[in-house]
């Protein structure tokens, strides 16, 4: 190895460590702080039950006894992080994935409705955006209705959708997918409309100078310009679709993370509820990461990113 190479290796290694540490250390610091606050909140919220039990028994437990009890209650108001982690591990790794006690099985039920609803919402959002951009009547009529639709609380409309679809014989996956599509189409509409309208007047005039048709303007200018906007809205849309699937499972109770949450609330199984919440959060993070990876690959292929 040459002297220049020997000198460059420590410099490159130090730069890599600084880059790695600069991204990881702040995240670890925030994570440790959140866990510490979580433990303090769990001890404070769960101590009420411990003190009540001690008062009924006529005893006076010490601080260490109170703290130990608040960290190990079967049905705590707020479970400690280690309780949630143990429950999550048990329901994910110690249960067969085909068992209805497995979080993996419930996550698959929720994921299937999420993906179907996200697909429906994405297609609907893109079609509506194309109509809004190319038709002034749709711009004046459809867009206000799309905005107004998002003012209706999803908890109020979800049971109505389930009941109406069940009355015409549509059950199972599709009603939950419709609720997911209802939440996910709006971000796609807004993002796609913004993207399709993002080319400036000079670019539009240039294509008109070459006598380009509306279809050619769409495929050669508007659509490529809209891709970054589309993927930004898809990240929001897929997270909203997951929320819609979870909400759609609440009145149905046929499996899924939503059913798991509701079942835990019925029987006071707060640890089970928090484990299901973490599974939903992990599922959302994975879905957004997949969309991000697809975006990076597509933009690189289009020459918009190195």
N, C-alpha and C positions, 0 to 999 in steps of 0.2 A: 504494500500500500504506500502511495506517495505521501510526502509531508502535507501537501494540500488536502489530500483525502483524510489523513489522520486529524487534521485541524478541523475539517468540515463535519466529521462525524459527531463530536460532542456538541457542536453548535446546532446541528439538525436535531439531535436527541433532546437537547434542552428546549428548543423551540417546540418540539412535539409535546414534551411534558407540560410546558406552559400552556399550550393550546388545550391539551386534554384536561389539565387541572382547572383552567379558566372556565371550562364548561361544566365540569363535574362537581367541583367543590361548592359553588353556590347552591346547586341543586341539593347536595347532601346536607348543607347547612340548613336550608329551608325544611328538608324532610325531617331532620333531627329535631328542629324546633317544633314542627307540627306534632310529632310523636310525643314530645315532652308536654306540650299543651294538652294533647289528648289524654295522657295519663293523669295529669292534674285534674282535668274536667271529669274523668271517670271516677277518680277518688272522691271528688267533691259531690257529684250527683249520686253516687252509690252509698255514700256514708249515711244518708238519711235513713235508709232501710236498716243499716247496721245498728245505728243508735236507737231506733225504735225497738228492734229486737232485744237489744241490751236492756232498755228501760222496762220492757215487759218481763224480762227474766230477773230484774233487780240486780244486774251486774254493772260494773263500770270498766269496760275494756280500755286498755292503753292504746296509745297512738299506733304502735306497730300492729296490734291486733286488728284495729279498725282498718288500717291500710291493707293488711293482708286479706281481710274479708271483702273489701271493695274491689279487689283485683281478681276475686275467684267466685263471685256470685253466679248462680245458675241462670238467673233471669235479671241481669242488671239493667238499670235505666240506660246506661251507656257502657257497653262492653269495652274492656281494655284492649289495646292493640294485640297483645299476645293471645287473647281469647279469640279474636276475630281470625288471626293468622292460623291458630290451631284448628278452628272450625273450617276455614277455607281449605286447608291442607287435607283434612279428613274427607270433606265432601267432594274434593276434586280427585285426590289420588287413592283414597282408601275405599271408594265405592265404584262398582262397575259402571262404565259409561252408559250402559243400557238401563240402569236402575233409575227410577224416578226420584231417588234420594240423592242422585249425583248432580252436582252443579253443572257438570259438562253436558248432561242430557238437557237440563233446563236452558242452558246457554244456547244449545243447538236449536231448540224450539223457538227461542227469541230471535236468534240469528236468521233462521229461515224466513220468518215474517218480516224481519228488517230488510233483508236483501230483496225480497219480492216487492215490498212497499217502496223501497228506495228506487228500484228499477222503474216502477210505475210512475213515481213522482218525478224522476229525472226526465223520462220521455215526455210526460205531460208538461213539465216546466219548459223544456226546450221548444215543444210545439207551440205553447202559448207565447213564449218569447218571440218566436219567429213571426207569429201573427201580430203581436203588438208592435213590432218594429216595422213591419211591411204594410200594416193596415191601420189607418188612423181611427177608424170606428172601433176596432178592438182595443186600441190604445186608450180611448176615452171610456170604453165600457168595461172591458175585462179587467184591466189593472186595478181600478177602484174596488171591484168585487174580490179580487185576489187579496188585496190589502185587508178588506173588511172580514174576509174569512178567517184571518189569523187573530182577530179580536175575540173569537168565541173560545172559551176555555175548553181545552181538550178533554178534561175530566167530565165536562157536561155533555159533550157531543159523542164521546166514545161509546157509552151505553146505548145511545140512540142509534148509532150506526150498526152496532151488534144486533139490536132488536129488529131493525128494519131488514137487514140482510138475512137474519134467521127466519123472518116471516116469509121470505120468498125462497127459502131452502138453501141459502148460501151460508155454510158453516165452516169451521176449521180455520185454515190458514188465511183465506182471503179477507175475512172481515178485519183481522188484525193488520194485514198488509194495507188495506184501504186507509186505516187510521195512520199508519206510517207514511203512506203516500200523501195524506192530507197535510202532515207536518213538514214533509221534505220538499214538496213541489215549490213552495213559496220562495225559499232561498235560491233555488235554481232559476226561477222566473226572474227575480230581481238581478241576480248576477249575470244571467245570459243577456237580458235586455241591456244592461250597462256595457257588457262586452261587445254586443253587436253594434252599439252606437258609439263605441270608442274611437273608430277611425275618424280623423279630422277631415275638414272640408277639402283640403288640398288633395288628399289621397282619393276621396270620392270623385273630385273633379277630374283627376288624372285618368281614372278608369272610364269615366263618361267620355273623356276626350278620345279614348280608344274605342268608343262605341260598345262598351261592355254591357251585357244584359244584366238584369237584376239578379239572375241566378249566378252569373259569373262574378258579380260584385260580392254576392253572399259567400261563395266558395273560395274565392281568391283573396278577399280582403276582410269581410266582416267576420267570417267564422274563424280564420286563424287568429285575428285580433281578440276574439272572445274566449279563446282557450284558457288563458290565465284566470280570467274572471269566472269561467265555468268551474274550474277546479277549486277555486276558493269557495264558491257556493256549494260544491259537492261535499267538501269537508264539513260544512255546517249542516248540509242536508242529510248526510248519512248519520251524524250524531242525533239529529232530530228524528230520523226514521227509527233509530233504536229506542228513543224515548216513546215514540208512538206505539211501537210494538209492546213495550213494557206496560204502558197504560192500557192498551187493548187487551192484555192478558188479565187485567184485574177483574172485569166482570165475567170473563169466560171461565177461568179456573180450570183450564185443561193442560196445565204445564207451562213452563217458561219462568223467567226470572220475576216477572210481575206477579204470577201466581205464588211464587216462593215468598215474595215480600208480603203479600196479603196474608198468606198462611202463617207467617211468622208473627204478624201483627195480631192475628186472631188469638194465638196461643201464648203471646208474650215472649216469643223466642227472638229476643233482640240480637243475639249473637248470630243466629241464622239469617236474620234480615241484613245485618251488616256484611256478612259473607256474600250474600246475593248482590248487595250494592257494589262490593268490590269486583265481583265477577262482571257486572254490567259496565263498570268503569274500565276494566281491562279490555273488555270486548269493544267498547267505543274507541279506546286508544289504538287497538289493533286495526280496526276498520279505517280510522283516519290515517294511520300510517300507510296502509295499503294504497289508499287514494293518493297520498303524497308521493309514494314511490312511482305509481303510474303517471302522475303529473310530471315528475322529474324526467322519466324516460321519454314521455311524449314531447315535452318541451325541448329536450336535448335532440331528439330526432328531427324536430322542426327547425333546429338551429337557434332557438330562443334562449338556450342556456348551455353553458360550457359543461 
